[in-house]
């Protein structure tokens, strides 16, 4: 047989171009020129984000309005164990892309309410991330970290070790189908570039 492009190859190329196009919305945002003024379309806010997990468990990513909030905006269980994610972060750069079906996002359902995501870590597909309701253990772990504004470390909970990274994240909303969170390290003490992208196609 010849070395032609298969249907599967075409589908992969289409998905790759869609992903690139969505990411470019962050790099080259569309602007509206009105009355000689340029208004960026991106909407930026700052929230508290926490990546945490038991040493032998999977990673959770939690978004809160502030460090003392008891009502998280989002809690995702990621596809990787905390120890594997820690290894990925040793290089100083971590990019997580979470991809979903755009049909899950409607006028009465926001992007972050999507229950299931395909997860990519530093360019590699690693499985799925699942949105879930915070458990009592999650809420207690977050309570124990409420005094931490920005930092990494471990805490003991019920004779188990929880590893965490916590700090302010810049929340960037490019459209109803594209949103991202970027870790803010104001003093440069953590030496970690961390971004999490939510993309619906």
PECORBEL-V444440 format. One line per field, one symbol per residue. phi: phi as a letter, one per 30 degrees, with the letter a starting at -180 (. if undefined). burial: 1 if it has 9 or more other ideal C-beta (glycine too) atoms within 8 Angstrom, else 0. A space follows every 10 residues. Layout:
phi->???
burial->???
//
This chain:
phi->.dcddddddd dddddddddd dddddddbdd bccbhicccd ddccbcbcbb caldeccddc cccbeadcdc bedabccddc dddddddddd djbbbccccb ddddcbdcbd eddedbbdcb bhicdbkbcb dbdedddddd ddddcddddb lblbbcbhib cccabbldbd cccdadcbbb bbdccdcidc hbcbbbccbc c
burial->0000000001 0000100110 0110110010 0000000000 1100001111 1111100111 1111001010 0101111111 1100110110 0001111111 0001100000 1101001011 1000000011 1001000111 1100100101 1000101000 0111111111 1111001111 1111100001 0101111111 1
//
